[in-house]
Amino acid sequence: MDASRSCFTGWPHPSHLARGNGRWAGFPIPRHRFDPPSGRFRVRYAANDPVAAVRERFPARRIPATAASLHLVQITGPPRALHLTHQATLDALGVDDRINTGRLDTPLPRDRDPMLAVCQHLADALHDWWAPAPAPPIVYRTRHLPAARCMAFTEGCSWRATRSRPLRTATTLLVELVTRHGFDIPDSWLSGP
């Protein structure tokens, strides 16, 4: 995936891309694959395909009615990235392909998933390696669509929203999600605005 090409993501509003808007504060406890354990910064996620973006956002294949405010945002951004899809990168980091898609189905008692912990610590390390410059995005394979690529990026990346629309109005995408990917979506979304 060329990081300078368009990617798609689902956010409450495209303005969430703006720097300094207070929506880039990190989580005290990591929630997602590349969220840093330090909580020093926020990581956002995108994919090179709208279906992949929605499947990553809703892994249970159910979009709740509460997601009505989400937008499908098309973004373009910086061309350089750390590609976890390249074997040379995996070798240099001393990891294998599980960093892309691995996750324990049943977490260990009282422990975090060790596969996710490696991803999350990589985010902190990457941030420190590039400081004071912004760290490049991390490109990785999706868990659900092997040909698609996802990206994790921080506020310092120069992303630009090029197009946006409410996810609930992306009828062609919603029909594909229901008929080809087994999604449940709110009935009202298919009956029109």
C-alpha positions as MATLAB code, in Angstrom:
seq = 'MDASRSCFTGWPHPSHLARGNGRWAGFPIPRHRFDPPSGRFRVRYAANDPVAAVRERFPARRIPATAASLHLVQITGPPRALHLTHQATLDALGVDDRINTGRLDTPLPRDRDPMLAVCQHLADALHDWWAPAPAPPIVYRTRHLPAARCMAFTEGCSWRATRSRPLRTATTLLVELVTRHGFDIPDSWLSGP';
ca = [
       0.000    0.000    0.000;
       1.323    3.378   -0.930;
       0.537    5.554    2.062;
       0.161    8.600   -0.186;
      -2.933    7.101   -1.820;
      -6.423    7.467   -0.481;
      -7.453    5.603    2.636;
     -10.789    5.382    4.382;
     -11.735    5.486    8.002;
     -14.826    5.862   10.144;
     -14.886    8.773   12.599;
     -17.538   10.869   14.245;
     -16.594   13.741   11.913;
     -13.749   14.595    9.494;
     -12.781   17.500   11.764;
     -11.278   14.866   14.094;
      -8.270   14.849   11.754;
      -7.446   18.447   12.634;
      -4.398   18.970   14.808;
      -4.767   20.602   18.186;
      -8.494   19.971   18.463;
      -8.211   17.988   21.696;
      -9.257   14.751   20.015;
      -5.728   13.354   19.802;
      -5.206   12.677   23.517;
      -4.070    9.120   24.207;
      -6.016    6.506   26.131;
      -4.788    5.686   29.661;
      -5.179    1.987   28.799;
      -4.642    0.812   25.186;
      -7.870   -0.082   23.388;
      -6.677   -1.113   19.935;
      -3.801   -2.876   18.156;
      -1.242   -0.015   18.017;
      -2.460    2.170   20.904;
       0.623    2.975   23.019;
       0.767    1.633   26.588;
       2.224    4.977   27.696;
      -0.943    6.835   26.675;
       1.263    9.738   25.482;
      -0.469   10.071   22.107;
      -3.516    8.894   20.175;
      -3.395    6.518   17.245;
      -6.020    6.643   14.495;
      -6.677    3.850   12.026;
      -7.518    3.748    8.321;
      -7.621    1.194    5.500;
      -7.047    1.313    1.752;
     -10.548   -0.026    1.131;
     -13.846    1.133    2.661;
     -14.982   -2.462    3.330;
     -11.717   -3.164    5.168;
     -12.098    0.053    7.174;
     -15.599   -0.923    8.324;
     -14.595   -4.531    9.042;
     -11.698   -3.338   11.193;
     -13.923   -0.843   13.020;
     -16.721   -3.399   13.597;
     -15.064   -6.841   13.877;
     -18.295   -8.438   15.165;
     -19.939   -7.446   11.835;
     -22.653   -5.476   13.553;
     -23.023   -1.740   13.120;
     -25.160   -0.375   15.968;
     -27.671    2.419   15.509;
     -25.442    4.514   17.785;
     -22.915    4.642   14.913;
     -25.250    6.926   12.932;
     -22.918    9.881   13.483;
     -19.880    8.134   11.959;
     -18.488    9.426    8.696;
     -16.627    7.501    6.039;
     -13.670    9.819    5.502;
     -11.344    9.557    2.527;
      -7.860   10.805    3.379;
      -4.511   11.256    1.662;
      -1.248   11.525    3.452;
       2.499   11.121    3.660;
       4.195    8.605    1.349;
       6.648    7.133    3.857;
       5.509    4.450    6.260;
       6.793    1.523    8.276;
       5.485   -1.499    6.368;
       4.912   -4.525    8.562;
       3.899   -6.251    5.343;
       7.552   -6.495    4.234;
       9.662   -9.398    5.461;
      12.793   -7.221    5.753;
      10.946   -4.934    8.203;
       9.739   -7.881   10.273;
      13.285   -9.292   10.392;
      14.771   -5.939   11.423;
      12.253   -5.652   14.268;
      12.705   -9.276   15.346;
       9.014  -10.117   14.923;
       7.037  -12.365   12.611;
       3.839  -11.969   10.625;
       1.650  -12.423   13.708;
       2.235   -8.731   14.430;
      -0.086   -8.023   11.485;
      -3.069  -10.131   12.423;
      -2.292  -12.164   15.540;
      -4.550  -12.048   18.521;
      -5.331  -14.629   21.132;
      -8.973  -15.690   20.936;
      -9.011  -16.283   24.673;
      -6.854  -13.814   26.635;
      -4.687  -15.221   29.374;
      -6.138  -14.830   32.880;
      -5.275  -11.449   34.402;
      -2.884  -10.719   31.535;
      -3.054   -8.654   28.400;
      -2.822  -10.410   25.077;
       0.965  -10.749   24.476;
       0.556  -10.362   20.710;
      -1.279   -7.075   21.108;
       1.257   -5.950   23.724;
       4.077   -6.239   21.141;
       2.110   -4.064   18.707;
       1.364   -1.489   21.371;
       4.965   -1.290   22.578;
       6.068   -0.880   18.942;
       3.931    2.274   18.726;
       5.735    3.797   21.724;
       9.161    2.736   20.377;
       8.447    4.150   16.915;
       7.340    7.432   18.472;
      10.605    7.622   20.458;
      12.837    6.583   17.533;
      11.568    9.411   15.329;
      11.266   12.119   17.996;
      11.143   15.038   17.694;
       9.869   14.439   14.133;
       6.493   12.729   13.780;
       6.692    8.947   13.483;
       5.603    7.511   10.140;
       2.358    5.572    9.905;
       2.433    1.803   10.446;
       1.063   -0.220    7.527;
      -0.202   -3.704    8.365;
      -2.418   -6.432    6.919;
      -6.027   -6.597    7.995;
      -7.319   -9.552    9.956;
     -10.321  -10.020    7.692;
      -9.358   -9.127    4.113;
      -5.824  -10.373    3.333;
      -5.414   -8.213    0.222;
      -6.318   -5.010    2.063;
      -3.945   -2.907    4.143;
      -4.576   -0.850    7.235;
      -2.661    2.041    8.657;
      -2.124    3.331   12.185;
      -1.055    6.976   12.415;
      -0.652    9.803   14.881;
      -1.480   13.505   14.974;
       1.924   14.456   13.545;
       1.233   12.774   10.187;
       0.166   15.171    7.467;
      -3.174   13.597    6.604;
      -5.762   15.559    4.701;
      -9.455   14.734    4.387;
     -10.401   14.813    0.697;
     -13.983   13.601    0.931;
     -16.448   12.644    3.630;
     -19.994   11.453    4.003;
     -22.063    9.857    6.736;
     -21.545    6.098    6.796;
     -25.306    5.552    7.004;
     -25.695    7.174    3.540;
     -23.064    4.980    1.816;
     -25.802    2.702    0.448;
     -23.666    0.728   -2.014;
     -21.115   -0.022    0.701;
     -23.825   -0.968    3.221;
     -25.461   -3.357    0.742;
     -22.069   -4.996    0.091;
     -21.423   -5.318    3.822;
     -24.792   -7.032    4.329;
     -24.834   -9.284    1.250;
     -21.165  -10.232    0.934;
     -19.761   -9.862    4.445;
     -22.649  -10.874    6.706;
     -23.089   -7.531    8.479;
     -26.106   -6.500   10.518;
     -26.936   -2.842   10.134;
     -29.833   -0.722   11.374;
     -32.877   -1.330    9.146;
     -33.489    2.395    8.870;
     -30.142    2.817    7.095;
     -31.297    0.712    4.111;
     -34.692    2.367    3.856;
     -33.223    5.732    2.924;
     -32.521    9.016    4.747;
];
